[in-house]
Amino acid sequence: MDSLFGVSLTSILSGLMLVTSLIIALLIYIGWRHRLLLSMGFRNVIRRKTQTTLIVIGLMLSTLIISAAFATGDTVAYSVTNGTYWGFGNVDVIGEVKRDSPERIQQKHVEQVRQHFASNENVDGVTGTVKAYAPAINLDQLLSSPQAVLVGIDDLSFEAFGPLLSVSGCEELNTNALENINCQLDIKNLEKNEVYVTNLLAEEIQISKNETIRIYIENSPYDFKVKDIIHDNNIVSHFSNDGGWGGVVTNIESSRSILKNPLRVDEILISAQGGVRGTLDLIPGIENDFKELIKKNDLPIRTAQNKSEAIDFAELIGSIFVTFFLIFGLFSIAAGIMLIFLTFVLLAAERKAEMGMARAIGMNRLQLTFAFIAEGMTYNIVSAFIGAALGLGVSYALLQILESLVFDDFGLELSFHFNWTGFFVAYLLGIVVTFITVALASWRSANINIVRAIRDIPEPDLLKSKDTSFSGLIAATGASIWYLIWFVLVSLGAVLVFFGFIYGLTTYGASLLAGIVISAFYIWGVTHINHKKSKLLILWWISFNIIAFITWLLLRTKQWASNHQNTGGWALLMLLIGCIAVYWGGWISQQAFAYTAGMTLAIFSIAMMAVHFKAQARLTFTIASIITLWYWLLPLPFSLFIEEATTSGTAEVWQDPVNALFKLFGLGHADISGNIEMFFVSGICITAASTLFVIFNADILVRVAGFFQPILGGITPAVRTAISYPLASKFRTGMTLSMFTLVVFSLVVMATLNYNFTQLFTGEDAQGGFDIQIIANKNNSLPDLRTELINQGYDLDTEIRSIGKLQSHQFKMRPTEKINDKFKRYQVSGIDSDFIDNADFPLSTFAKGYSSDQSVMSALKNNNNFALGNPQIFIRDDGGFGPPPEGLQIEGSITELQETPWEPIAVTFKVADESEEQIFYIIGFVESPIISGTVPQWNSLFINYEAFSEMHKNNYPDSYFLVTNQHDVENTVRIANDIERSLINKGVQAISLSQKIQESASTSNAFSSLFQGFMSLGLIVGVAALGVIAFRTVTERRQQIGMLRAIGYSRKLIAFSFFLESSFIALTGIILGVSLGAALGYNLMTSPDFTDGTDIDVVIPWTRVLIVVGIAYLASAIMTILPARSASKVPVAEALRYE
Amino acid sequence: MVEQIISAQNIVKTYDTGEVHVRALQDLTIDIERGAMVAIMGPSGCGKTTLLNCLSGIDDINSGTIHIENTDLSQLDDNSKTDYRARRMGFIFQFYNLLPVLNAIENIELPLLVSGTRPGDARKQSLKMLDLVGLADWKTHKPAQLSGGQRQRVTIARALVNNPAIVWADEPTGDLDSQTATEIMDLMKSLNKEQGQTFVIVTHDSGIAKQCNRIIHMRDGQIENEEFT
């Protein structure tokens, strides 16, 4: 993998190295100038070993997740790339028959191309090959494959494309095998009646060396002796991987002979100098040259995807995997960052008195921050490395599971691989992220009042401002902007240094040096700005002019800003930023993340403003939280009447009140769209709101506990303290609660989406009403399955209730109204009346004049100009992963059609050798996700068979779809096998659809479980947070524990009280996460925008959810048992005597 | 005959801090009669608080015997001692040691709830006790919202709420100004007189000690002398 989010990995590494170097330089500076501070930091590391262990675990988790995501992506990219290299072998550029050309490629064209490249030293071979699909049958085993690839290789020009490799003696396919003379086979030695069979096909039909294989061409059987089984590599894999059926390799003359075309060539293959892997740079030049030759001589050839493009695509797949894992790991990373922050805030709280003393004897805030940073970085450097290394282990385990569950099905062999760049990026990213968090937490902690710290007086409520006048508010906003400008200035400086470094590294070394000198000069100026007589300072002023002025102004107003900042100022600034985000997201860029995040920010800033003006904090934040949750989780509470609201036009008032308001004045914004990032944004906003709600209202629980006092009996005091203590420390409880909620929330949403989509794709509906698919091949056509089965003596009536026909072809077409659009090919399937009568294709919408799915299907059966559409033909603008679908593209969406009655959509087809046009009217759309995953041919436009036959003559059905009398998996598999055996001479493949769906369901389940497993790593963060807090609590409350023991609390009651306290946080987080996750999951699955209009009966997978939260709670319980026990063992007398 | 509520014979308590062994109490013997108000005085490190901790059973002794109300503490396991403390003893500390997250009334009712008193009764008794120390109007205030003297009154109320036989007080006025200290002492004296509980008070302050009817002077883990007022 070379890049992430479009930035090269080397550049990212270079930048991170620079930042890390600066961090280390800072540590060296601290050590040099303030050795005591460094010692203070280091000594604290070994002060409490259990706590240190927990901190290291917490710190390493973020790095672990990043590293695991990188290694997984690297492995997938490497393996896909590897597969692509093997797939292409020595083939670099491919020419195939031009799609619409009446002429075919012939041997003379091959000669022409060979001659053209004869003088090109970059090309080491040009060959022509024959390629045809044909059913292949193992007559002994009575097993068949309907689509094997017959490959004819020209032995005269084959040398440059590498050897064919026998499987025997070279089981492991690697570079050594290529050079192993014992594995190499010679195509020249093949007799006319001999073939090589590729491993893929051999396994499919269980054929071995020296057995007889039969293939059908134009309905005539041809028997060959299998001379050897060969690897699907090199030139052969290029063919055999096509469709995954495997191939039969013959000498080109043999293939031409049975195809009855002595000059036939299907592909021209060009090999570049450099073997399998060293040709990428040469390919574009060779292909351009090839294209020019084709154009100049008007050859019936077009270039297909070349090796270089395929490798790029493979790397894109790897990059998508990393992005996917990183995005789904974001929750865990966010939880990890919160844990780091919390840990250092707690450490600071623990040392509050020490810090107060240090400040009292003359240590300034910066020095205190330095001491913390030194300590934090000691943990950090070690734990980030452990995390990065463990990430590789996690990735390895993950990939082992992935390979056995998923990739085996795609024939992809995973080989674990990571590159050091990715590893170091993860490691350094871990260091930098932790450093930033530690620095912020340290700065916050160092900002203490000496007297309060020494006397352990609680900090004042930050939300309450003394000055609530209007002028005070303006001044406070100014002060907040002051801080913002500093932040922007520092960030800009960091960004400039970052990119300056990369630029300097890749272009001129001097600019790097200059960048360092300029930065150092600027920092010198900042520290000497008041030295009026310095000449160097004048130079500084001249050099930095505007920036120098801003810096000077900021320094001059530092005290003013510090004196005037308050909640009101920050609230106003946040409100301003929120409004800008709403405007930008809604009216400028139509980006949902900015719009919704801005809205959330605005809601909370208004709440903060109200508190500034003396509103009751509890009431205000409760209302703000409810509004935010209402905003994000709609339409859940209103889903009962949302349909009515939609038709009456009031839905928007509920869903987007701001836009509804603006629309009243004709100022509403256009539709906004969001992508996968909305998952993260929604998680953060919902979690923040719900946490605030709980923190500000959980004292109700104390009252509830009081109500249950008679039942609770002797444990009442434990219950009371277990709830009261967390609520008394709102910040730390809120942070821990958020971590738990965030991770559980993400897991529940994922579980809900995965479960429902899996059900959708793999439920009974996915069978489309059929039990068995019979795949035939035109080279051994099957005009009438029913007759053929009867002829073979098959007991049709006992087993089969109905047989439907389907034939597919790619027609050129365009929307009729778009007369300027080009005609594009799109798959059309003709289905006969038996198919239509039995098909159970749920429709997502139908045109005006139709009242039900049945009426649409009936019209399709009886009208030769009607078609059934597929939602994939709508133009997709969601910017999702992967390339947009090709072919017919229609404006609009299923959701729009569902909302308003619509006229049939006219599509013009090119028919009769594309000389004529015929219009078809789409009268309904199938619910595509349900059926398209089961049978590829169902991913098309459907018309009736009669209409299809008129346009596409002299062809036979590709597939038959059977309804059996017994529908269970066991019986359909048995019937499918019986049919395959009965029709062995036709080489058909019979597939039990229920078995196919069952298999893909288990793959899908395994895959989603794996993703959830990866996301569950975040739970470890939450559990570690609880552990850190619990240990801290024991230390903090030592004296109180002593007192409780003195007045009669038993050891058990003390332990129980601590255990209950941690459980309170964990259980509240779990309940919040589960309910919010289920609500969002439900909303998404019932949103037509999200499901392409598919109607889904949403099910929350409670069993799965309960297992996850059960494990989470169990882990948190185990984690808190240790501190609870240690609390119960506190020696009473000592605890009472000493702090 | 006067009943001895506390009887300690030849008690020895050592602290083992690595290589250093500190003999905090050295073969100390003491008897305290029921209803007495005893002050224990002495220089820092003489073993006052250690003696109080050992006598009250919150710390173990190395040798010797301690009988409280004729019960041999050494025969009780941790749970029994805890239960005994909950029912028969009250504690007052210099730094109050109130739970900051609970309000005054909730702090006071803790020992009652722990010892199994019904919540309704516990609340009633606690309110009565809070009234007795003159803080009935402050029942819903948390410790941080009370003055030092008020906090100590809450501590006294908590110590007395379960009607203990003995109240142990470790520097009860150490963190208070002289006027508040006097008020607290007056309160303890009146409770001692009216309710007949035994008070054992560790203090540095001779003025406080003089208000008790017996003063025990300690030095180097032993009783140096005693005086009766």
HADDOCK unambig.tbl for C-alpha pairs under 7 A between the chains (distance, minus, plus):
assign (segid A and resid 709 and name CA) (segid B and resid 119 and name CA) 6.42 0.50 0.50
assign (segid A and resid 710 and name CA) (segid B and resid 119 and name CA) 6.75 0.50 0.50
assign (segid A and resid 713 and name CA) (segid B and resid 116 and name CA) 6.90 0.50 0.50
assign (segid A and resid 714 and name CA) (segid B and resid 113 and name CA) 6.04 0.50 0.50
assign (segid A and resid 714 and name CA) (segid B and resid 114 and name CA) 5.62 0.50 0.50
assign (segid A and resid 714 and name CA) (segid B and resid 116 and name CA) 5.46 0.50 0.50
assign (segid A and resid 717 and name CA) (segid B and resid 110 and name CA) 6.40 0.50 0.50
assign (segid A and resid 717 and name CA) (segid B and resid 113 and name CA) 6.62 0.50 0.50
assign (segid A and resid 717 and name CA) (segid B and resid 114 and name CA) 6.94 0.50 0.50
assign (segid A and resid 724 and name CA) (segid B and resid 101 and name CA) 5.79 0.50 0.50
assign (segid A and resid 725 and name CA) (segid B and resid 101 and name CA) 5.94 0.50 0.50
assign (segid A and resid 728 and name CA) (segid B and resid 101 and name CA) 6.09 0.50 0.50
assign (segid A and resid 1040 and name CA) (segid B and resid 97 and name CA) 6.06 0.50 0.50
assign (segid A and resid 1040 and name CA) (segid B and resid 99 and name CA) 6.71 0.50 0.50
assign (segid A and resid 1043 and name CA) (segid B and resid 97 and name CA) 6.40 0.50 0.50
assign (segid A and resid 1046 and name CA) (segid B and resid 58 and name CA) 6.39 0.50 0.50
assign (segid A and resid 1046 and name CA) (segid B and resid 85 and name CA) 6.80 0.50 0.50
assign (segid A and resid 1047 and name CA) (segid B and resid 85 and name CA) 6.03 0.50 0.50
assign (segid A and resid 1047 and name CA) (segid B and resid 86 and name CA) 5.27 0.50 0.50
assign (segid A and resid 1047 and name CA) (segid B and resid 90 and name CA) 6.69 0.50 0.50
assign (segid A and resid 1047 and name CA) (segid B and resid 91 and name CA) 6.88 0.50 0.50
assign (segid A and resid 1047 and name CA) (segid B and resid 111 and name CA) 5.84 0.50 0.50
assign (segid A and resid 1048 and name CA) (segid B and resid 82 and name CA) 4.86 0.50 0.50
assign (segid A and resid 1048 and name CA) (segid B and resid 83 and name CA) 5.76 0.50 0.50
assign (segid A and resid 1048 and name CA) (segid B and resid 85 and name CA) 5.43 0.50 0.50
assign (segid A and resid 1048 and name CA) (segid B and resid 86 and name CA) 4.00 0.50 0.50
assign (segid A and resid 1048 and name CA) (segid B and resid 111 and name CA) 6.35 0.50 0.50
assign (segid A and resid 1048 and name CA) (segid B and resid 114 and name CA) 6.46 0.50 0.50
assign (segid A and resid 1049 and name CA) (segid B and resid 82 and name CA) 6.65 0.50 0.50
assign (segid A and resid 1049 and name CA) (segid B and resid 114 and name CA) 6.26 0.50 0.50
assign (segid A and resid 1050 and name CA) (segid B and resid 79 and name CA) 6.20 0.50 0.50
assign (segid A and resid 1050 and name CA) (segid B and resid 82 and name CA) 5.90 0.50 0.50
assign (segid A and resid 1132 and name CA) (segid B and resid 58 and name CA) 5.82 0.50 0.50
assign (segid A and resid 1132 and name CA) (segid B and resid 59 and name CA) 6.90 0.50 0.50
assign (segid A and resid 1133 and name CA) (segid B and resid 53 and name CA) 6.08 0.50 0.50
assign (segid A and resid 1133 and name CA) (segid B and resid 58 and name CA) 5.76 0.50 0.50
assign (segid A and resid 1133 and name CA) (segid B and resid 59 and name CA) 5.62 0.50 0.50
